[in-house]
Amino acid sequence: MNIAKMMKQATQMQQKAAEMQAKIAQQEVSGQSGAGMVKVVMTGGGEMRQVKIDPSLVVPSDVEVLEDLIVAACNDARGKAEEARNKAMQEMMGGLNLPPGMKLPF
């Protein structure tokens, strides 16, 4: 493969990566904890859009449990967003024959 062709492919991949990241940033993922008693919806960019809490969890004397479940649900959603981002990157880069060890974006 000549260097000009490889540079052109790299530029195309950078453009595709930027487009994909913008798309993923707008996609919504949901996460949950406490067997679904706390649910959150976040964008792939990490913006929280919604929180749903089962009313049985609202116990003023035990707010720490609720706080922990919200954190766990957010982390679950963030993990799912990361998985979606990684999967999209793998699919996008599947057709590019990069030398071993070379990663995008640069």
ZAKOL-327671 format. One line per 10 residues: their letters; for each residue y, z, x of C-alpha. Coordinates in nm, 4 decimals, padded with zeros to 6 digits, always signed. Layout:
<nodes>
a> Y:Z:X  ...
</nodes>
This chain:
<nodes>
mniakmmkqa> +00.0000:+00.0000:+00.0000  +00.3362:-00.0901:+00.1432  +00.6132:+00.1667:+00.1645  +00.8517:-00.0213:-00.0679  +00.5925:-00.0286:-00.3437  +00.5177:+00.3399:-00.2926  +00.8894:+00.4277:-00.3082  +00.9270:+00.2260:-00.6290  +00.6309:+00.4110:-00.7800  +00.7787:+00.7439:-00.6717
tqmqqkaaem> +01.1115:+00.6595:-00.8373  +00.9327:+00.5579:-01.1562  +00.7332:+00.8801:-01.1515  +01.0493:+01.0859:-01.1074  +01.2020:+00.9144:-01.4110  +00.8869:+00.9708:-01.6164  +00.8712:+01.3337:-01.5046  +01.2316:+01.3934:-01.6127  +01.1637:+01.2322:-01.9516  +00.8462:+01.4363:-01.9952
qakiaqqevs> +01.0203:+01.7625:-01.9038  +01.2955:+01.6953:-02.1571  +01.0359:+01.6228:-02.4247  +00.8336:+01.9361:-02.3452  +01.1490:+02.1489:-02.3434  +01.1959:+02.0615:-02.7115  +00.8335:+02.1053:-02.8215  +00.7477:+02.4303:-02.9929  +00.4519:+02.6504:-02.9014  +00.3396:+02.9667:-03.0706
gqsgagmvkv> +00.1911:+03.2772:-02.9209  +00.0469:+03.5881:-03.0716  -00.0768:+03.9345:-02.9920  -00.2347:+04.2257:-03.1741  -00.4883:+03.9978:-03.3480  -00.2042:+03.7914:-03.4925  +00.0079:+04.0839:-03.6067  +00.2956:+03.9685:-03.3845  +00.3708:+03.5975:-03.3572  +00.6465:+03.4150:-03.1720
vmtgggemrq> +00.7528:+03.0536:-03.1597  +00.9179:+02.9283:-02.8416  +01.0205:+02.5930:-02.7036  +00.8591:+02.4527:-02.3934  +01.1907:+02.5321:-02.2264  +01.1474:+02.9031:-02.2998  +01.3904:+02.9411:-02.5914  +01.2557:+03.1804:-02.8541  +01.2896:+03.0342:-03.2010  +01.1083:+03.2804:-03.4265
vkidpslvvp> +00.9419:+03.6234:-03.4349  +00.7064:+03.7348:-03.7136  +00.5908:+04.0970:-03.7274  +00.3295:+04.2343:-03.9640  +00.5073:+04.5086:-04.1646  +00.2266:+04.7558:-04.0903  +00.3418:+04.7630:-03.7257  +00.6877:+04.8915:-03.8121  +00.6362:+05.2600:-03.7459  +00.9585:+05.4202:-03.6191
sdvevledli> +00.7710:+05.6907:-03.4307  +00.5626:+05.4353:-03.2382  +00.8089:+05.1609:-03.1463  +00.6587:+05.1218:-02.7955  +00.3461:+04.9547:-02.9375  +00.5614:+04.7018:-03.1213  +00.7675:+04.6361:-02.8099  +00.4527:+04.5780:-02.6032  +00.3090:+04.3403:-02.8644  +00.6288:+04.1352:-02.8722
vaacndargk> +00.6222:+04.1012:-02.4936  +00.2536:+04.0022:-02.5039  +00.3145:+03.7403:-02.7752  +00.6043:+03.5916:-02.5769  +00.3904:+03.5753:-02.2646  +00.1121:+03.4076:-02.4650  +00.3536:+03.1411:-02.5919  +00.4987:+03.0877:-02.2437  +00.1477:+03.0434:-02.1031  +00.0684:+02.7833:-02.3676
aeearnkamq> +00.3905:+02.5980:-02.2861  +00.2944:+02.5973:-01.9176  -00.0516:+02.4624:-02.0017  +00.1041:+02.1817:-02.2089  +00.3437:+02.0976:-01.9248  +00.0605:+02.0880:-01.6687  -00.1575:+01.8726:-01.8933  +00.1252:+01.6248:-01.9515  +00.1936:+01.6032:-01.5769  -00.1749:+01.5380:-01.5030
emmgglnlpp> -00.1897:+01.2637:-01.7653  +00.1314:+01.1069:-01.6397  +00.0212:+01.1069:-01.2757  -00.3324:+00.9878:-01.3504  -00.2525:+00.6248:-01.2736  -00.0592:+00.6857:-00.9546  -00.2530:+00.6630:-00.6308  -00.0702:+00.9134:-00.4147  -00.1956:+01.0005:-00.0686  -00.3929:+01.3277:-00.0601
gmklpf> -00.1664:+01.6315:-00.0575  +00.1424:+01.4474:-00.1830  +00.2911:+01.6017:-00.4971  +00.5639:+01.5077:-00.7402  +00.8394:+01.5797:-00.8069  +00.9507:+01.5835:-00.4433
</nodes>
